[in-house]
């Protein structure tokens, strides 16, 4: 796992159920202003899913929240 992959996964997993926008993820992980770099975030989320999800086409851990961003499935933590 690359450093960016780990940092995004760690951010989401330590805040289960909390929704992060692409902008929030980018600014917290890259520690610089977000300038429409959503492709970076989306590409890395896709790579993380390929590595941790049983079926990356049907994610169970990192979920999309349409129109808002991504969250770690807090239901799995119970």
N, C-alpha and C positions, 0 to 999 in steps of 0.2 A: 504494500500500500504506500502510495506517495505521501509526502508531508501534507499537501493540500487535501488529499482524500481523508487522511486521518483527522486533520483539524476540523473538517466539515462534519465527519461522522461523530467526533467527540462533542462538538458544539450541539448537535441535534440530540445525541444520546444523553447528555447530561441535563437536558431540558425536555424530557418526554412530554408530549402533548402540546408544547408551545410551538406556535407557527412562526417561522422565520421567512421573510421575503428574500428574494434573490439579492436585493440590495443589502439587507442586514447581514446575510451570510457573507457576501463579498467584503463588506467593510470590516467585519469582525475577523475574518480569516486572513485577508490580504493586508489589513491595517492601512488602507488607503482609500480615498474617495471612490465611489462607484460611478463609473461613466458608461453606463449601458453595457456592462460586461456580463450580461446574463448568460451568454453562451458558455463562458468559463464555468460558471456555477452549474448550469444544466449538464454540461459534459462530464464534470467531475461526479455529480450525483449519479449519472448513468453508469460511470465506471465503478463507483462504490456498490451500486445495486448488483452489478454483474459479479462482484466479489463476495457479497454477503447474503444475497437473497436466494432462496431455493429456486425461484422462478422470477427473474428480473422483469418479465413482462407483467407480472402480478405481484407487485411489491407488498411485503408484510411489515417491514421495518421502517423504511423511509417512505412516507406517504406524501403525495401531492394534495394540496388543499387548493382547489381550483380558484384562480384569480387572486390568491393570497401568497402562496409559497409552499414550503415543505415543513414537515414535522416528523419527529420520531414517534412511532406508534406507542403511546403511553399505556395502552391496554395490555401490551406484552409484558409490562413491568409489574403487573399485579399477580 
